[in-house]
Amino acid sequence: MLRTVKPRNARSKRALEAREAKEVEDVRTAIFVKGTHTGEIVNGVMKELMALKRPDAISFSKKNAIHPFEDASSLEFWAGKNDASMFLMGQSTKKRPAGLIIARTFDSRLLDMCELGVDKFVSMAEFKTPKSTPGHKPMMHFASELFDTHPRFIQVKSLLMDFFNGEVIESICLPGLEHVISVSIASAPSLQIANPILGDSQEEDVQNLPKIHIRTYTVKLLPSGTRVPRVELTEMGPFLDLSLRRHQAADPEMWKAAMRRPKLKKQDLEKGLGKKKKNMEVDEMGDLRGRVHIAKQDLDKLQTRKMKGLKSTLVEEDGRSEDSEQEDDPRQKKRKRD
C-alpha cells in the first residue's frame, strides 16, 4: 500500500489536488518500461507506439525486473510518482516471446491489464509515405462486433481507447484529423460469449481466439465539389498482428468507482438530461434525439402560400350563364358613361 502524503503548504496541496480524479480527465500519460530481456521486435514496437503517443509518453531507459501479474507494487509506485495512468511493458522470454503488457491504473492503483503477443511487425520506416504530426489526436476505428460482445475484446478496446485517447475537446478542425488507427479481428469461427469476469479455468480458450490487426493510415482530404471533402487513406505504419495471452480483470468495486459519473448540473436537469423521458434518447455520438407523435393531417385543408396565379375562378351559385353576364356588361358601360 502507498503511504498517504499530507500537504505541508499550499503549493503541495495544489499539486496533490491536480493529481486527484476529475470529472473531465486530463490526457493519460503512458510509461514505457522494458523488462530484463527484450528482443529487436519488442524494442521496435515500443519505439513506434511511443512515437504515436508523444508528447504524453515517458520512457524508462534502464531495464527493470518486473512481473506485473505477480507483483504490481512497482507500477503503482511509478504511477504515483510520475502522475501516469497507463503502462506499456515489453518483455521477451522463452515461454512468452515478444510480449507486450498494457496496464491501466486508477487512483495510483492497478485497475486491469492485458498481455499481447507480437506475431508480425512492420515499421514506419518501411513505408515511404508522409507521417502524421506528433501530438495530434488520432481517429479510432474498431471493425468487428466482437469488440462489443466478447469480454476479452471489450477489454482490449477499452485499453486501446484510453491509451491513444488525447485531450477532451468540444470541436475540431478537419485538417487536424491527420491519421486513423484501424483495429480489426481476423476471421474465426463463432465464439461462445463467456462471463464478463473471466476466471483461470477459461485461460485455455485463448488459443482459439482470433488475432488482432492494428493498422495506421494518414488521412488526406481532397476536393469533391461539395462541402464534404473526399477522403483518401495512405499507409503510414506501424502494422501489428497481435494475439491474446494472459489478462487480469478489474476489481468490481474499483471498476465501479472508476466508472462513476459526475452529478448533472442544474441547467442539464432543466433540459431533461437528468431524467429518462419518454421518446428521448442519447445516441452514440452524445446527441440528444427525440421522437414527436402527431395526429394524421388532412392535406386538403393545408394552407399553402397565396399566389395570384394559383387562384381558381369562382363559379356563381345561382347558375347564371355566360349570356346573362354579357347582357350585364352594356349596363355597366352606360353607368360609367353617365
Number of C-alpha atoms within 10 A of each C-alpha: 7 10 5 6 9 9 13 8 8 9 9 13 13 11 11 14 11 12 15 12 12 11 9 10 10 13 16 20 23 28 24 20 22 24 16 14 15 17 14 9 20 22 14 16 21 19 15 17 15 19 15 22 23 16 13 18 18 17 14 10 9 9 14 15 11 18 14 16 13 7 10 14 16 13 25 21 15 15 24 16 10 14 19 25 26 23 23 21 21 28 25 20 13 6 7 13 18 23 24 23 20 21 25 25 20 19 18 21 19 22 19 19 23 20 22 22 24 19 16 13 17 17 16 18 11 10 14 10 14 12 17 18 14 12 14 17 20 21 17 17 14 15 12 14 12 17 19 13 14 16 18 23 20 15 21 19 18 11 19 13 14 16 22 21 16 18 13 11 6 5 6 9 6 9 9 13 18 20 24 21 20 16 20 19 20 11 11 10 8 7 12 9 11 13 11 13 12 14 12 9 7 10 12 10 11 13 11 11 20 17 20 22 18 19 19 23 24 20 21 15 15 11 10 10 8 7 7 10 13 12 11 11 14 16 19 24 23 22 21 20 20 21 19 21 19 14 22 19 17 17 13 11 8 16 14 11 12 14 8 10 11 9 10 10 10 11 10 12 12 10 9 13 17 14 11 9 10 8 10 15 15 11 9 7 6 8 9 12 10 11 9 6 6 6 5 6 8 7 7 6 7 8 7 6 6 8 7 6 6 8 8 7 6 6 8 8 6 6 7 10 9 8 8 9 10 10 10 10 10 11 11 10 10 9 8 8 7 5
